[in-house]
Amino acid sequence: MTTGIDEVGPDQTRDEDAYALDRRTVAAILYAVDVDDREKLVELMEPLHPADIADLLEQINPYDRTRLIRLYDKEFDGDILSELDEAVREEVISVLRPDVLAEAVREMESDDVVDLLEDLEEPQQETILDALEDSERHAAEQALSYPENSAGRLMQREVVMSPEHWTVGQAIDFMRANDDLPDQFYHVVLVDPRLKPIAQVTLGKLMATRREKHLRDIADEEFYTIPVDQDEEDVAYAFNQYHLISAPVVDEDGRLVGVITIDDAMAVLDEEHEEDILRLAGVGEESSISDSVAATSRRRLPWLTVNLCTAICASLVISQFEAAIDQLVALAILMPIVASMGGNAGTQSLTVAVRALATRDLTGANVARVIRRELLVGLLNGLCFAIVLGTVGMMWFDSPMLGVVIGTALVVNMIIAGFVGTVVPVVLDRLGADPALASGTFVTTTTDVMGFFIFLGLASVVLL
């Protein structure tokens, strides 16, 4: 059997498409679908990882996707569903036969089932819930009762736990005799008689210790519990900050209700980073290449409207200096450079600030130092480019003072860009707004308006 991963020696270098789907494999799969050859399709799909199958389903068009799912039929499993993009997942669920969907959902871990359910409309949620056994349905409904984006939604209910007085041998015998252990787990959680977690033991330490040793004697020195209503961003931060592999989740009474593992925490970090990138670009946090034309247009239209309004503001500033531009055409040629350089510098500062806020590296304790640094960076870069652009302006239009004006305007706008690129996201964050969502508009508007105003204003005073 082959896998999707190439074998590479120590002296070889992987190309950037090393883990991408092989185009010949995709072509062969689509051909098998075209000729209705289920046996060949299963043979081609069997070596693929569920994540690769999900990528394949996201990349092909809806018509081929529907035919592939129907031909693949009962081979479709829950791992593929959990890997799919939300927009495609709903479509796939609507195509799957009810019995195939039910079997796929039963194979999923409880946290994956909840993740699947919370993105679906109510009729599709009921279809999934009806496919679960009573105990699993109750667990899923209870998880959905917790606040959105909370630890309760993120956790899995399957936990390996033991009394604190057990020995290593008792724990190992229990796990060997138990058929309901999670597919993947990293710790055994030690609980008191009231089911409150008091410590945990890693599997590696458990397997390396003699049977007669008590579990409490080999428990981890550092132990963290996660409140069930804690925001998932805070959970992901704790995992990243304290290098956690898994952590028990407790209810308001401190009782154990679930566990969060590192893969779920890192998925939250990935989602947050992706959302920040999409928000900075003003295309909506749920944008995907699988979205329809109408959905994509609907998400982008509001931000393009905002950009139109900011462009009008910049144009109004320019209109105040119409007479100066009529007298000196060079101003019209050079003024976009000042605004563009300021906008790019502001975006650089903004990106660094938004990332630092997300990772909690930018705080009230160091914000003044960071702002001061960005001001000095803006000054230094502004001086460098002012010399270049001032020289170009002087030689191009044979006007030394024009070079001085554009150089001065560039320095001032670069300093302003560094300031607003840092201060705006910090202020929005303090006000409770998402800095990634709104900062870009404020920063580009400020640098455009100030760039035009400073350049044209200086030119009007000095040159005319």
C-alpha positions in Angstrom: 0.0 0.0 0.0 1.2 3.5 -0.8 0.7 6.7 1.1 0.4 10.3 0.0 3.9 11.1 1.5 7.0 10.8 -0.6 10.1 9.1 1.0 12.9 11.7 1.1 16.5 11.0 2.0 18.5 13.3 4.3 20.2 15.0 1.4 17.0 15.6 -0.6 14.8 18.6 -0.5 11.0 18.4 -0.6 9.3 20.7 -3.1 6.5 22.9 -2.0 3.9 20.5 -3.4 5.2 17.5 -1.5 2.0 17.0 0.4 -0.4 18.2 -2.3 -2.7 15.8 -4.0 -1.1 14.2 -7.0 -2.8 15.5 -10.2 -2.7 12.1 -11.8 -4.4 10.5 -8.8 -7.1 13.2 -8.9 -7.6 12.6 -12.7 -7.8 8.8 -12.1 -10.4 9.3 -9.4 -12.5 11.6 -11.6 -12.2 9.1 -14.5 -13.4 6.3 -12.2 -16.4 8.5 -11.3 -17.1 9.3 -15.0 -17.2 5.6 -15.9 -19.1 4.6 -12.7 -16.3 2.2 -11.6 -16.9 2.0 -7.8 -14.3 -0.7 -7.3 -11.6 1.4 -8.9 -12.7 4.5 -7.0 -12.4 2.7 -3.7 -9.0 1.3 -4.6 -7.8 4.8 -5.5 -9.3 6.5 -2.4 -8.3 3.8 0.1 -4.6 5.0 0.6 -5.6 8.6 1.0 -5.7 10.3 4.4 -9.2 11.7 5.3 -7.7 15.2 5.1 -6.6 14.5 1.5 -10.0 13.2 0.6 -11.5 16.4 2.2 -9.2 18.5 0.1 -10.2 16.6 -3.0 -13.9 17.2 -2.3 -13.3 20.9 -1.8 -11.3 21.3 -5.0 -13.6 19.6 -7.5 -16.9 21.2 -8.8 -20.2 20.5 -7.1 -21.4 18.2 -9.9 -18.3 15.9 -9.7 -18.5 16.1 -5.9 -22.0 14.8 -5.8 -21.3 11.9 -8.2 -18.1 11.0 -6.3 -20.0 10.9 -2.9 -22.8 8.8 -4.2 -20.4 6.3 -5.9 -18.1 6.1 -2.8 -21.2 5.6 -0.7 -20.7 3.5 2.4 -16.9 3.9 2.4 -17.4 7.5 3.5 -16.4 7.9 7.1 -16.7 10.5 9.9 -13.0 11.5 9.7 -13.6 13.0 6.3 -16.6 15.0 7.6 -14.5 16.5 10.4 -11.8 17.6 7.9 -14.2 19.3 5.4 -14.6 23.1 5.1 -17.9 24.2 6.6 -19.4 25.4 3.3 -18.7 22.1 1.6 -19.6 20.0 4.6 -23.3 21.1 4.5 -23.5 20.1 0.8 -21.9 16.7 1.5 -24.3 16.0 4.3 -27.2 16.7 2.1 -25.9 14.3 -0.5 -25.0 11.4 1.8 -27.6 8.6 2.2 -29.1 8.7 5.8 -27.7 5.3 6.7 -24.2 6.2 5.5 -24.3 9.6 7.3 -25.5 7.9 10.5 -22.6 5.4 10.4 -20.1 8.1 9.7 -21.3 10.2 12.6 -21.2 7.2 15.0 -17.5 6.8 14.2 -16.6 10.4 15.3 -15.3 11.5 18.7 -17.8 13.6 20.7 -15.9 16.9 20.2 -15.9 16.3 16.4 -19.7 15.6 16.5 -20.3 18.9 18.4 -18.1 20.8 15.9 -20.1 19.3 13.1 -23.4 20.1 14.7 -22.8 23.7 15.6 -22.2 24.8 12.0 -25.4 23.2 10.7 -29.0 24.4 10.3 -31.6 22.9 12.7 -33.0 20.3 10.3 -29.5 18.9 9.5 -28.7 19.0 13.3 -31.7 16.8 13.9 -30.7 14.4 11.2 -27.3 14.0 12.9 -28.7 13.7 16.4 -31.2 11.1 15.3 -28.3 9.0 14.1 -26.7 8.9 17.5 -27.4 6.5 20.4 -29.3 8.0 23.3 -26.2 8.5 25.5 -24.2 10.1 22.7 -27.2 12.3 21.7 -27.5 13.5 25.3 -23.8 14.3 25.5 -24.0 16.3 22.2 -27.0 18.3 23.3 -25.4 19.1 26.6 -22.3 20.3 24.8 -24.4 22.5 22.5 -26.0 24.0 25.6 -22.6 25.6 26.6 -21.8 29.1 25.2 -20.6 29.2 21.6 -16.8 29.2 21.3 -16.4 27.9 24.8 -14.3 25.0 26.3 -17.6 23.1 26.7 -18.0 23.1 22.9 -14.4 22.2 22.3 -13.9 19.3 24.8 -14.4 15.7 24.2 -16.5 13.7 26.7 -14.4 10.6 26.6 -11.9 10.8 29.5 -9.6 8.2 31.0 -9.7 8.7 34.8 -8.8 6.8 37.9 -9.0 7.2 41.7 -5.8 8.8 43.1 -5.0 5.8 45.3 -4.7 3.4 42.4 -1.4 1.9 41.5 0.2 1.8 38.0 -0.7 -1.9 37.7 -4.4 -1.2 38.5 -4.5 1.6 35.9 -3.0 -0.5 33.2 -5.2 -3.5 34.0 -8.3 -1.2 33.9 -7.3 0.2 30.5 -6.6 -3.2 29.0 -10.0 -4.5 30.1 -11.9 -1.4 28.9 -13.3 -1.4 25.4 -14.5 2.2 25.4 -11.2 4.1 25.7 -10.8 7.1 23.4 -8.9 6.4 20.1 -6.3 9.0 21.3 -5.4 10.2 24.8 -2.3 11.4 26.5 -3.1 11.5 30.2 -4.9 9.5 32.9 -6.7 12.0 35.1 -6.7 11.4 38.8 -10.0 12.3 40.6 -11.2 12.4 44.2 -14.4 10.7 45.4 -16.4 13.8 44.3 -15.1 13.5 40.7 -12.9 16.5 41.0 -9.6 16.3 39.1 -6.6 16.6 41.3 -3.7 15.6 39.1 -2.8 13.7 35.9 -0.3 11.2 34.8 1.2 11.0 31.3 1.0 7.7 29.5 4.8 7.6 28.9 5.5 7.9 32.6 2.7 5.3 33.4 4.2 2.7 31.0 7.8 3.4 32.3 6.9 2.9 36.0 6.8 -0.3 38.1 3.3 -1.7 38.7 3.3 -1.3 42.5 3.9 2.4 42.3 1.0 4.7 43.2 -0.3 7.0 40.5 -0.2 10.1 42.7 3.6 9.6 43.2 4.2 9.9 39.4 1.7 12.7 38.7 2.8 15.7 36.7 4.2 18.6 38.8 2.2 21.2 36.8 -1.5 20.7 36.5 -4.1 22.9 34.9 -7.9 22.6 34.6 -10.1 24.5 32.2 -13.4 25.9 33.2 -16.2 24.6 31.0 -17.3 28.2 30.1 -13.9 29.6 29.3 -13.5 31.1 25.8 -11.8 28.8 23.4 -9.2 31.5 22.5 -8.1 31.6 26.2 -7.9 27.8 26.1 -5.7 27.8 23.0 -3.5 30.5 24.6 -3.1 28.4 27.7 -2.1 25.3 25.7 0.4 27.4 23.7 1.8 29.3 26.7 2.2 26.4 29.1 3.0 23.7 26.5 0.0 21.5 27.4 -0.8 18.2 25.7 -4.2 17.8 27.3 -6.2 19.4 30.1 -9.3 18.3 32.0 -12.4 20.5 31.8 -14.4 21.1 34.9 -17.9 22.5 35.5 -18.9 25.3 37.9 -18.6 22.8 40.8 -15.1 21.7 39.8 -16.2 18.3 38.7 -14.6 16.6 35.7 -16.8 16.8 32.5 -14.4 16.3 29.7 -10.9 16.9 28.3 -9.4 19.1 25.7 -6.4 17.8 23.7 -3.7 19.7 21.9 -5.0 19.0 18.4 -8.3 20.8 19.2 -6.5 23.7 20.8 -4.1 24.1 17.9 -7.1 24.0 15.5 -8.5 27.0 17.4 -5.2 28.9 17.0 -5.2 28.1 13.2 -8.8 29.3 12.9 -8.0 32.5 14.8 -5.0 33.3 12.6 -7.0 32.6 9.5 -9.8 34.8 10.6 -7.4 37.6 11.4 -5.9 37.4 7.9 -9.3 37.4 6.2 -10.5 40.3 8.4 -7.5 42.4 7.7 -8.2 41.9 4.0 -11.9 42.7 4.6 -13.2 39.6 3.0 -15.1 38.1 5.9 -13.9 35.5 8.5 -15.7 32.6 6.8 -14.5 33.2 3.3 -13.4 30.1 1.4 -12.5 29.2 -2.2 -15.5 26.8 -2.1 -18.0 29.6 -1.6 -20.4 30.5 -4.4 -20.1 33.7 -6.4 -23.2 35.2 -4.7 -21.8 34.4 -1.2 -18.4 35.7 -2.0 -19.8 38.9 -3.5 -22.1 39.4 -0.5 -19.2 39.1 2.0 -16.9 41.5 0.1 -19.4 44.1 -0.8 -19.7 45.8 2.6 -16.0 46.4 2.9 -15.7 47.6 -0.6 -18.4 50.1 0.2 -16.4 51.2 3.3 -13.3 51.6 1.0 -15.4 53.7 -1.4 -16.4 56.0 1.4 -12.8 56.4 2.6 -11.7 57.1 -1.0 -14.3 59.8 -1.2 -12.9 61.4 2.0 -9.4 61.4 0.4 -10.8 62.9 -2.7 -12.4 65.7 -0.7 -9.0 66.6 0.7 -7.5 66.7 -2.8 -10.3 68.9 -4.0 -9.4 71.6 -1.4 -6.1 72.0 -3.3 -7.5 72.0 -6.8 -6.0 75.4 -7.6 -2.5 74.3 -6.5 -2.7 71.2 -8.6 -3.8 73.2 -11.6 -0.8 75.5 -11.3 1.7 72.7 -10.6 0.9 69.4 -12.4 3.9 67.7 -10.7 1.8 67.6 -7.5 -0.8 65.3 -9.1 2.0 63.0 -10.3 3.8 62.7 -7.0 1.1 62.8 -4.4 0.0 59.1 -4.8 3.5 58.1 -3.8 3.3 59.8 -0.4 -0.1 58.2 0.3 0.9 54.8 -0.9 4.2 54.7 1.1 2.3 55.8 4.2 -0.4 53.1 3.6 2.1 50.4 3.2 4.1 51.5 6.3 0.8 51.6 8.3 -0.2 48.2 7.2 3.2 46.8 8.3 2.8 48.3 11.8 -0.8 47.2 12.0 0.0 43.6 11.1 2.7 43.4 13.8 0.3 45.0 16.4 -2.6 42.7 15.6 -0.5 39.6 15.8 1.1 40.8 19.1 -2.4 41.4 20.5 -3.6 38.0 19.4 -0.6 36.3 21.1 -0.9 38.7 24.1 2.7 40.0 23.6 1.4 43.6 23.3 0.0 44.6 26.7 -0.4 47.8 28.8 3.0 47.2 30.2 4.9 47.6 26.9 2.5 49.5 24.6 4.3 52.8 25.1 7.7 51.2 24.2 6.2 49.6 21.1 4.6 52.8 19.9 7.9 54.7 20.5 9.7 52.0 18.4 7.2 52.3 15.6 7.6 56.1 15.6 11.4 55.8 15.3 11.1 53.1 12.6 8.8 55.4 10.7 11.2 58.3 11.1 14.2 56.3 10.0 12.5 54.7 7.0 10.9 58.0 6.1 14.3 59.7 6.0 15.8 57.0 3.8 13.0 57.2 1.2 12.8 61.0 1.5 16.4 61.3 0.3 15.6 59.0 -2.7 12.2 60.5 -3.6 13.4 64.1 -2.9 16.3 63.6 -5.3 14.0 62.0 -7.9 11.5 64.9 -7.6 14.2 67.5 -7.8 15.9 66.0 -10.9 12.6 65.0 -12.6 10.9 68.4 -12.3 14.1 70.5 -11.9 12.8 72.0 -8.7 14.9 71.6 -5.5 12.1 72.9 -3.3 9.7 70.3 -4.7 12.2 67.6 -3.6 12.3 69.1 -0.1 8.5 69.2 0.1 7.8 65.7 -1.0 10.7 64.4 1.2 9.3 66.2 4.3 5.7 65.0 3.6 6.9 61.4 3.2 8.8 61.6 6.6 5.8 63.0 8.4 3.4 60.5 6.8 5.6 57.5 7.6 5.8 58.6 11.3 2.0 59.0 11.4 1.6 55.6 9.7 3.7 53.9 12.4 1.7 55.6 15.1 -1.8 54.9 13.9 -0.8 51.4 12.8 0.0 50.6 16.4 -2.4 52.8 18.4 -5.6 52.0 16.4 -5.7 48.2 17.0 -4.7 48.8 20.7 -7.6 51.2 21.2 -10.1 49.0 19.4 -9.0 46.0 21.5 -9.5 48.1 24.7 -13.0 49.0 23.5 -13.8 45.4 23.0 -13.8 45.5 19.1 -11.9 43.1 17.0 -8.7 45.0 15.9 -8.3 42.8 12.9 -11.7 43.6 11.6 -11.7 47.4 11.7 -8.1 48.6 12.0 -7.2 48.4 8.3 -9.9 50.9 7.3 -8.9 53.4 9.9 -5.2 53.1 9.2 -5.4 53.4 5.4 -7.9 56.3 5.6 -5.6 58.2 8.0 -2.5 57.7 5.9 -4.2 58.6 2.7 -5.9 61.7 4.0 -2.9 62.9 6.0 -0.5 62.1 3.1 -2.5 64.2 0.7 -3.1 67.0 3.2 0.5 67.3 4.3 2.0 67.1 0.8 -0.5 69.4 -0.9 -0.6 71.8 2.0 3.2 72.1 2.2 3.4 72.6 -1.6 0.7 75.3 -1.5 2.7 77.2 1.2 6.3 76.7 -0.1 6.0 76.4 -3.9 3.1 78.7 -4.8 
